[in-house]
Amino acid sequence: MKFAPGEREEPPYIQEFLTGKWNVTASLGAAALAVLASFPYGLPGFIFVGTAYAAVEGLALLYVPGMSTFRYAVRRKYATLRYQAQVDSLLKELGDRNECDPSSKRMRVYLQTLDRIDALERMVKARTCALSVEDIDRLKDVTRDYLARWLAIVSANERQSQLSKREIADRLRSVEDQLAATTDERERRQLLQAKKDYQRLLESSSRLSSRMFAIEAAMVSMPDIIEEVFQQAVSMPMASDASARLRESVDRLAIEENLEADISEELDTIGVHVPSPAAAKASASPAPRPVAQAMK
């Protein structure tokens, strides 16, 4: 399963350079300077300024889009846009199911978690804790995973309420009765296929019921991880091992990501499509920060 906002792709670096705020400002400034130069010097003054700016712009176009720091900034911008699109999509899906009531327990937990991350992000920008921008990104990934697992639980419960195990078992027995009564070869093949489908559906429904408990447990642990990191950052803001403790906390969810691959297959089997946190994380995460730009 994949997030709708798309697979990982290389951002248009040249386009980002040309449409960037600084480049647009420089272009407007050069145009204004060329107009001013045309008053005392006429057309030659206008051409001189325009040619000089074109030369500088051409050199910048050759070098800037290939710089690691520029590419890192662009990748972060696109990763942020993809992340926000994924979160918006998940919230919309939950809202369509009337699950986004601010008074609900899960939504209160989600909003409180966002507040914690916002506070940590302000601390990182002010350089008052040992965490990094990438650490904040990992915490934001946890909130997105929380929404995805929430949607998985809601969707699976909806589907199972629509098609109960008893109903599946009754249909399976009906197919078996028809299969025992028919002698037509073509009809038997169709009934055999229907029997296999119902058997697989019944098995998937049973496996999914037990695995959803693991998803629920992961949802409970996610806010606790962020609260733990927040308390550590507040009590020991400049501890040298703060980032390492964060990674240890977030890595506890690795087993849940492995489990999710199995759950995704089960959800697909019963007709439920839910965005995968692991796939979203792969598509949204930017490349590592260049060493020259790393936060001290």
N, C-alpha and C positions, 0 to 999 in steps of 0.2 A: 504494500500500500504506500502511496506517495502523497505528499501534500500537493494540492492544486497549484500553488504558486511556483511550481516548476523545478526542473532539475538544475543542478549546478552548471553554470556557464560562465565563460570569461567576460567580464564587463567591457564595454566599449571605452577603452582608455582615451583614445584620441577625441572622441565625442565629449567625454567628461572634461578633458582639458579645454577644448574650444568653448564649451558652454559654462565653464567654471566661473565663479563670481569674480575672481581676481583677473582672469583673462578678459571677461566682458568689460570690467571696469577699465582695464588698460586699453582696450580697443576704443571705448568711448572717449577716454582721455586723449588718446592719439588722434582721434578724429577731431576733437575740439582744438587740440594744439595745431593740427594741420590747417584748420579754418582760420585760427588766429594768425598763423604764419603767412597765410595768403593775403592778409591785409597790407602789410608793409612790402612783401616780396612778390605778391601776385601768384600766378600759377606755379612758377619754379619753387617757391616756398612750400606750397601745398604738396607738390610732388616729392620734394626732398624729405619732408616729415613722413609722408605716406610710405616712401621707399624704405626709409630707415626703420619704421615700425614693422613693415613687412619682413625685412631681413631679420630683425630680432624675433618676431613671431615665428618665422620659419625655423630658426635655430632652436627656439624653445620647443617647437613641435617635434623636432628630431630627438630631443633629449628628455624632456620632462615626462612624456607618457611611458618611457621605459624605466624611469627611476623606481627603485623598490619602495621608497617611502610614499611616492605618489600612488603607486599601484595598491599599496596596503590601504591607504586612505579610501581609494575608490572601492576596493573590495569590502571594506567595513561599511561603507555607505550602502552598497547593494545588499550586503548581508543583513543590515538593519531593516531595509525595506522588505526583504523576503520574510524576515522574522515577524515584522508587524503584520504583513499580509497573512501569514500563517495563524497568528494569534486572532486576528480579526475574523478569519474564516472559522476557527474553532468556536469563538464566542457567538458568531452568527448561528452556527449549527446548534449550539446549546440554547441560544435564545429562541430559535424556532421550536425547540422542545420545552419551552417555558422553564428553563433551568437556570436562568440568569437573574433571578430575584435577589437583590442585594441583601435581603433578610435571611436567605438560605445559608445554612452552615458552610457548605462548600464554597459559595461565593464570598462569604465573609473571610474565610481562610485565604482564598486567592487574593482578595484585595489587601488584606493585612500583609501577605507575603510581598506584594508589589511595593507596599510602603517600606518594608524592611530593605528591599533591594534599592529603592530610590535613596534611602538614607545612606546605604553603603556606597552607592555611586557618587553621592556628594562628598563623602569622605575620601574616596579615591581621587576625585578631581581636585580636592583641596590638599591631597597628599598627606592626610592625617592618619592613614593606616597602611599596612604593608600589602594590601591586596592590589591587584592590577586591573586594567580595563578588561583583559581577557577573563579574569576571574569573575567579574561582573557578568560578562557574557554567558559564562557557564551557569551562573545562578539564574539568569533569565531563561536559559534553556530548560531549567528545572520547572519554571512556571508554565512554559509551553507544554512540557511533558505532562504536567498536572492536568491541564485542560484536555489534552488528547486522551489521557486515561479516563478522565471524567466522561468524555463523550463516548468512549468505548463501553463503559459500564452502562450508560443510559441507553445506547443503541442496542446493546446485547439484551438488556432487560426488555426493551420494547419488542424486539424480534421474538424473544422467547415467550413473551406474553401473547403474541399473535399466533404462535405455533408451538403449543405445549408438547412435552414429551409424550403425554398420553395420546394426543391427536396424531402425532407421528407414528406411534405404535399401532394405533387403530388403522391408519392408512396402510401400514406395512402388512398387517394381518389381512386386510381386504385384498391387497395385491397378491398375497400368497394364496388366498382362497381362489381368486380368479385364475392364478397360474396353475393350480391343481385341477381346475375344471376345464381348461381350454386345451385343445389339441392342434390348433392352428399355429404353424411354425413362426410366421411373421408376428402374430400377436404374442406368442411366448417370448420372443426376443425383446419386444417392447416392455412386457411385464417384468422380465428379468432385469432389464436396465432400470426400471422404476424401483424394483426391489433393492438393487444395489444403491440407488440414490437415497432411498429412505433409510437404509441401514447406515450409510455414511452420515446422513443428516442426524440420525439418532445418536451415533457415536460422538459426532462433533459437538452436539448439544450437551451431552454428558461431560465431555472433557472441558468444554467452555465454562460450565457451571463451577467446576473446581478451580479453574485458572483465574476466574474473575475475582476470587478471594485474594489471589496474589496481587492483582492489579489494585484492588482496594487497599491492601497493605502498603503498596508503594505510594499511593496517594496520601496516606496518613504520614508516611515517613518524609515525604518531600518538604512540607512546610517546617518540620522539625529540623531538617538539615539546614535550611536557610536561617531559622531562628538561632541555631547553634553557631553558625558562622557570624551572625550579627552580634550575638553576645560576646564572642571571642574578639571581634573587631572593636567593640566598645570598651571591653575590659582591658584588652592588651592590644591597642591599635597598631603599635609599631613592632610587634613581635616578629622576629625574623622567620619563624616557621608558620606564620599565619596562612600564607598561600599553600604551603604543603598540607596543613590541616584541612584547608578548604578542599583540596583535591581528594584527600582521603574521604571526606564526607560525601562529596559528589560521586566518587567512584563506588560507593556502596550501592548505587542504583544500577551498576553495570549488569548485575544478575537479572534485574528486571527488564533491561533492554534485550537480553538474550531470550528471556521468557516471552517478550512481546512478539518476537518473530513467530513463535508457535501460536500465540493468541490471534495474531493477524490472520493466519491461515484459517483458524477456526471461525473467526468473524466473517471472512470472505465466504466460507462454506455455507453459512446460514444466511448469506445475503446482506451482511452489514459491512459498510465501507467506512473506515475511520482513519484519519491521518496518522502516520507512524512517527513518533518522536525521533527514532533513530534516523529515519530517512530525512526528516526535516532538519535535523542537526547537521547531517552531512551536506545538505544543499545550502544551508544558511551560514555555516561557519566560515569566516574569512581565513586566509592563509596566515601563518604566524607573523607576528610583528617583526619588522626589520630590526636588527640588533641596534642600529644607530638610533632608532626611535624608541627603544624599550624604556619603560619607566624606571627610573633609578629607585 
